[in-house]
Amino acid sequence: MYFTYVLVSKKDGKLYIGYTHDLNQRIKDHNDGAVAVTQNRRPLKLVYYEACLSKRKAILREKYFKIGFGRRFINMRLD
């Protein structure tokens, strides 16, 4: 099982979208500063995730969330 997830920075309010096979560990990595992209945006909070049956589907979902329609979907879910 793979997960596509959305984190929000409590520092600047911006979203980070990614995918992983171990959601709990990945969130811990982000908040421990082990992920360079989010290192200066800590602390981060998990605000949304979806489970996918394959890595390929998780990657496709991540890419979708990063474009216009997907970004709008995420913003509607978070309001």
C-alpha positions as CSV (number, residue, x, y, z in Angstrom):
1,M,0.0,0.0,0.0
2,Y,1.2,3.5,-0.9
3,F,-0.1,6.8,0.3
4,T,-0.4,10.2,-1.3
5,Y,-0.4,12.9,1.4
6,V,-0.7,16.6,2.0
7,L,1.1,18.4,4.8
8,V,0.6,22.1,5.8
9,S,3.4,24.1,7.3
10,K,2.5,25.7,10.6
11,K,5.3,28.2,9.9
12,D,4.1,29.6,6.5
13,G,0.8,27.9,5.9
14,K,1.9,26.4,2.6
15,L,1.2,22.9,1.4
16,Y,3.6,20.1,0.6
17,I,2.3,17.1,-1.4
18,G,4.1,13.8,-1.6
19,Y,3.8,10.0,-1.6
20,T,5.3,7.2,0.5
21,H,4.8,3.6,1.5
22,D,5.2,4.3,5.2
23,L,3.1,7.4,6.1
24,N,3.9,7.6,9.8
25,Q,7.7,7.4,9.2
26,R,7.5,9.9,6.3
27,I,5.7,12.5,8.5
28,K,8.3,11.9,11.2
29,D,11.1,12.4,8.7
30,H,9.5,15.7,7.6
31,N,9.2,17.0,11.1
32,D,12.7,15.8,12.1
33,G,14.2,17.9,9.3
34,A,15.3,14.8,7.3
35,V,13.6,16.0,4.2
36,A,15.5,18.9,2.6
37,V,12.5,20.5,0.8
38,T,10.5,20.9,4.1
39,Q,13.4,21.4,6.5
40,N,12.9,25.1,6.9
41,R,9.1,24.9,7.0
42,R,8.7,22.9,10.2
43,P,6.5,22.0,12.0
44,L,4.3,20.3,9.5
45,K,0.8,18.8,10.0
46,L,-0.8,16.0,8.0
47,V,-4.1,17.4,6.7
48,Y,-5.0,14.9,4.0
49,Y,-4.0,11.5,2.7
50,E,-5.2,8.8,0.3
51,A,-4.3,5.1,0.2
52,C,-3.3,3.7,-3.2
53,L,-2.8,0.0,-4.2
54,S,0.3,0.7,-6.2
55,K,3.3,3.0,-6.3
56,R,2.4,4.1,-9.8
57,K,-1.1,5.1,-8.8
58,A,0.2,7.1,-5.8
59,I,2.7,8.9,-8.0
60,L,-0.1,9.8,-10.5
61,R,-2.3,11.0,-7.7
62,E,0.6,13.2,-6.3
63,K,1.1,14.7,-9.8
64,Y,-2.7,15.4,-10.1
65,F,-2.7,17.2,-6.7
66,K,0.1,19.5,-7.9
67,I,-1.8,20.8,-11.0
68,G,-4.8,23.2,-11.2
69,F,-7.7,20.8,-10.8
70,G,-5.9,18.7,-8.2
71,R,-4.9,21.8,-6.2
72,R,-8.5,23.0,-6.3
73,F,-9.7,19.6,-5.1
74,I,-7.3,19.7,-2.1
75,N,-8.2,23.3,-1.2
76,M,-11.9,22.4,-1.3
77,R,-11.3,19.4,1.0
78,L,-9.4,21.6,3.4
79,D,-11.9,24.4,3.7
